[in-house]
Amino acid sequence: MKELKLKRCKKCNALVEVLEDCNCEGCGIICCEEKMEEVKANSVDAAFEKHVPTYEKVGDVMNIKVNHVMEEDHYIEWILVLTEKEEKKLILKPNDTPEMTVPYEKGALIYAYCNKHGLWKTVVE
């Protein structure tokens, strides 16, 4: 399974999804005149249980939730489910409920992105 690859600008916080990255030495995506840095899932020192997406399998679907506040200045921006064949993304804003339902697929990757604490991931068993 190919993982989600994101890069962020350290200055303006712009975020890009990388479909294919360059392997040339000294090359990379530039923003604000600096090389963007890769965003790693589950790597920020924050409350794991409030950021990592959870799921419950119900029949042939899974109900996904993120146990996180959805305040104006601190919220989950999106939830993304990545399978071998497709991506399903739910864009969120403050006061939304960070939940979505998708078909169950073992091995799928579920990502949640917090505007303050970055990228979080769960692997579907």
C-alpha positions in Angstrom: 0.0 0.0 0.0 1.4 3.4 -1.0 1.3 5.9 1.9 0.1 9.4 1.8 3.0 11.8 1.3 2.6 15.5 2.4 5.0 18.4 2.4 4.6 21.6 4.3 6.2 25.0 4.1 7.8 26.0 7.4 7.0 29.7 6.8 3.5 29.9 5.5 2.2 26.4 6.4 1.1 25.6 2.9 0.5 21.9 2.5 0.8 19.8 -0.7 0.1 16.2 -1.4 3.0 14.6 -3.3 1.9 12.0 -5.9 5.5 11.3 -7.1 8.5 12.9 -5.5 11.7 13.7 -7.2 14.8 11.6 -6.3 17.4 14.0 -7.6 20.0 15.2 -5.2 19.3 18.7 -4.0 15.9 18.8 -5.6 12.5 19.4 -4.0 9.3 21.4 -3.8 10.0 25.0 -3.0 7.7 27.4 -1.2 8.6 30.8 0.3 12.0 30.3 -1.2 12.7 27.2 1.0 12.5 23.5 0.5 9.2 22.1 1.9 9.6 19.5 4.6 7.9 16.1 4.7 5.0 15.7 7.2 5.2 12.4 9.1 2.2 10.8 10.6 2.0 10.3 14.4 5.2 12.2 15.0 4.1 15.3 17.0 4.1 15.2 20.8 0.4 15.6 21.3 -2.4 13.5 22.8 -2.5 10.4 20.7 -6.0 9.4 21.7 -7.4 12.8 20.6 -5.8 12.8 17.2 -5.5 9.2 15.8 -8.6 8.3 13.8 -10.6 5.2 15.1 -13.0 3.0 13.2 -15.7 0.5 13.9 -16.5 -2.2 11.3 -20.3 -2.6 10.9 -21.1 -5.1 8.2 -19.3 -4.1 5.1 -18.6 -0.5 6.1 -16.5 1.2 8.7 -17.6 4.2 10.8 -14.6 6.5 11.3 -14.3 9.0 14.1 -11.6 11.4 15.5 -12.1 12.2 19.2 -11.0 15.8 18.9 -12.3 19.3 19.6 -13.6 21.2 16.6 -13.0 24.8 17.8 -12.3 27.9 15.7 -8.6 27.8 16.4 -8.0 24.0 16.9 -9.8 21.4 14.8 -9.4 18.4 12.4 -9.1 19.9 8.9 -9.8 16.6 7.0 -10.1 12.9 7.2 -8.7 10.8 4.4 -9.1 7.1 3.7 -6.5 5.6 1.3 -6.9 2.2 -0.3 -5.1 0.5 -3.1 -7.7 1.9 -5.6 -8.8 5.2 -4.3 -8.8 8.1 -1.8 -11.9 9.3 0.0 -11.6 12.7 1.8 -13.9 14.6 4.1 -13.0 18.3 4.4 -14.0 19.7 7.8 -14.3 23.1 9.4 -14.8 24.3 13.1 -18.0 22.9 14.7 -18.3 20.0 12.2 -18.3 16.5 13.5 -15.1 14.6 12.5 -16.8 11.4 11.4 -17.3 9.6 8.1 -18.5 6.2 6.8 -16.8 4.3 4.0 -16.7 0.7 2.7 -14.6 -1.5 4.9 -11.2 -2.6 3.4 -8.6 -4.4 5.4 -5.2 -2.7 5.1 -6.7 0.7 4.3 -5.0 3.7 5.8 -7.0 6.3 7.7 -5.5 9.8 8.1 -6.6 12.8 10.1 -5.0 16.2 9.9 -5.1 18.6 12.9 -4.5 22.2 12.1 -2.1 22.5 15.2 -0.7 19.0 15.6 -0.4 17.7 12.0 -0.9 14.3 10.5 -2.2 11.2 12.3 -2.7 7.7 10.9 -4.5 4.4 11.7 -4.1 1.1 9.7 -7.4 -0.9 9.2 -7.1 -4.4 10.6 
